């Protein structure tokens, strides 16, 4: 018998969310590095740019972690509302509707009334659920995981600026790494959506570079 009937099975980030977060970070980083005049930049300019890019990345990591925990709290809250309503329901049909609405539509469509009633009775036999939302240790660890994912996913772009003294060469290497990452994300997205991964990889590179150009055009 589970101790927490609304325990999360969420991963740190869904594959599509990891792609989106990495894409946002790439655009932000490239938008900042793109403002660097590599031909005339000195060590101080590169250092300032690197600090700005990493600072923005850290800030976004914190924001994303907070938003994740808020979303998790809302998810637990919705689960508790449904769970309390099902346990208190005296009309079996209402309880069945509540259970069906909480399930994926494909799963709910194949369940018979007897199966829904069986779930209803088994839920009523579980321990009394908590009355208020409480995030557990795993939720906070997942929030930390979100922060680390957002921050660490951008470090490959910063490595050339850390170890290369030539600003122009470092910028070119960083941009090349970004293109490779965009290509990889597009390929992964293609497989995730059951589309041609190679065409999606090329499209992701084009879209990513276009978004960077748009960001710079609007002063980003």
Secondary structure, DSSP 8 states (H G I E B T S, - for coil): --S-TT-----SS-HHHHHHHHHHHHHHHHHHHTTS-TTT--HHHHHHHHHHHHHHHHHHHHHHHHHHHHHHHHHHHHHHHHHHHHHH--SHHHHHHHHHHHS-HHHHHH--HHHHHHHHHHHHTS----SS----HHHHHHHHHHHHHHHHTTHHHHHHHHH-S-HHHHHHHHHHHHHHHHHHHHHHHHHHTTS-HHHHHHHHHHHHHHHHHHHHHTT-
